[in-house]
Amino acid sequence: MAGSLQTDTQLSADVLLDDSRLPKVPEPGAMVIFGASGDLTARKLIPALYDLATQRRLPMKFAVVGVSRTQMSHDEFRKKLRKTLNEQRAGKVRDSVWESFCGSVFYLPGDTKKAETYQELKDFLKRLDGERGTRGNRAFYLASSPTLFPAVVEKLGEAGMNRGENGGWARLVIEKPFGRDLESAKELNTGIRRYFEETQIYRIDHYLGKETVQNIMALRFSNSVFEPLWSQHYVDHVQITVAEDIGIGTRGAFYEEAGALRDIVQNHLMQVLCLTAMEPPVAFDSEGVREEKVKVLKSVRRIPRDKVGEFAVRGQYTSGWVWGEEVSGYREEKNVAPDSTTDTYVALKLFIDNWRWAGVPFYVRAGKRLPKRVTEIAIQFKRTPHAPFAGAENLEPNILVVRVQPEEGVSLKIGAKVPGSGFRIRSVNMDLLYGTAFLEEVPDAYQRLLLDLMLGDPTLFIRADETESAWDILDPVISSWAESEKVAFYPAGSWGPAESEELVARDGREWRRP
Ligand code: BG6
C-alpha cells in the first residue's frame, strides 16, 4: 500500500482536505498564559509558538504574557523558556527566530487570586496594544492548577477583561481536566458562562490537535470503501487503546487526584471514541463536527451504578520491568499514598445505542506502565459467512487498525494465499505508513490548536455539552470506585490486570497486543 499509493495519497489529501485556513495568519493579538512558570508553558506552549514563528504563522503584532506567582523578570522568564527549548531541540533552535520571537514574550508576577494582579495585567496589555499593536485582542490561557480556574475566570470577568479592548476579541482557553465529575464540570461551565459566551470558550484536549486523530475523520469521510462497512452490519467489535510505558513521574500529587479515568479516559479516549463512531458531519466546522460528537456521547449506554463491576476495571501498577529497566510500583511513587486505590489503568466495555452501532461492544483501555506507548483504534470485522478453503476458519478476521501514535498509519489485516501449490491462506497486513506516504513534517498538536485559537476556529476544541456528556458516562464508575477499595493490580511492563482480560474474555474475545 505504502509505495504505490504514495502519489495518489498526496494528491487526494491535498484536494480533499484543502485546508485553506492553514496559510492564514491570525490577526494581531496577545496571549496571556496563567500558570506560566509551570511545565506546560515551557514544554508545550512556547515550543509550539516558536515553531509557528519559524513558519511565519504568528501575527507580526503579537505578544505573550506569562503570569504566575514566581518572581521573575521578563529576561529570566525568557531564559528559562529558551533553556527548555534548547534541551528539547538538542541545541537546534534558530537564534534569529528565537531573538525576534522572545522580544514579544513578557512576564508578570502576581497572585491570580488577587484583583490587583488583573488590574496590572489589564494596564500592561493596554500598553502592549499601544507599543506592539496587539489591537485589544486577547486570548487567556488557563494553564494553572485546575483548582484556580474558577477564581481566574471570575477575576477576569470582574476586571472587565472578558471583552477585548476597543472592539477587540477575548477568548478563554481551558486546559484539562475540566472538572472532576459531572457536577463540578457543570459548576465550572456555569461559572465561566457568567462572564464568557460559549463562542469565546476554548476547552482544549491536545489529542484533537494530533494529525492522526484528525485523520480518523479523513479516513472515514473521504473514502467510500470504509463507510459502508462501518456499522453493526459488518463490525464485530471495536478496541481503542491508549497505552503508555511511562509511569507518573513527578506528578504523584496530581495523579492521586486524577487517576487514568479523569486524566485520559474522560477526554482523550472519549474524543477518539467520538471520531470513530460519529455520523458524517454536514461540514468540517465547529457546529458540524461537535454536534455529531455530542450525539455519540449521548448514545453511549449508561452503566448502571450496581453493574459497574461488569463493565469497568480499575487497575494499578505494581513494581516490574519496562524496557529492561526495573521500575517501582505506583504506591511507592513520590507523593502517592501507600494504600492508594487510584487507577493507573482503566478498561471499559461500552455500547453505543444507536442505529449504526446497536449491539457492537467498544472495549476501551488506557494505562500507564504498559509494555509500550501506543494509541490505536482497531475495528474488528465479522468473519466471512463461509470458509471454502481448508483451515480458513482458523484465520484471523479482518481488522482495520488506525495507529494514532507512534508509527502513524493504517493497516488492514486480510487473508491471502500462501504462494505455492495447494490453497493455504494466511493473514497478512496491508500497511500505509504516513511517515513514508507524506513528505510534510507533522506539526505538534499544540501548534495546530494555538493557531486555530488565534484564528478563532473552535472546531477542534470541546463544547460544554460534550464535556458534560463525557462525565455523565463516567459518573457511575467514579462514584462506585469512590466507595470501594477494590483495585486490580498488574505488574509494570504487563498489558494490565487479569480482570481486564476477563472483561473481554466473558464475551469470547481478547485484547490485542499492539
Ligand atoms: C496528558 C496526560 O493529557 O496526556 C498525561 O495528562 C499523558 O498523563 C499525556 O501522559 C499523553 O499525551 P501524548 O500526547 O503523549 O499521548
Residues whose N, C-alpha, C, O or C-beta is under 5 A from the ligand:
A	BS01	BG6	D263
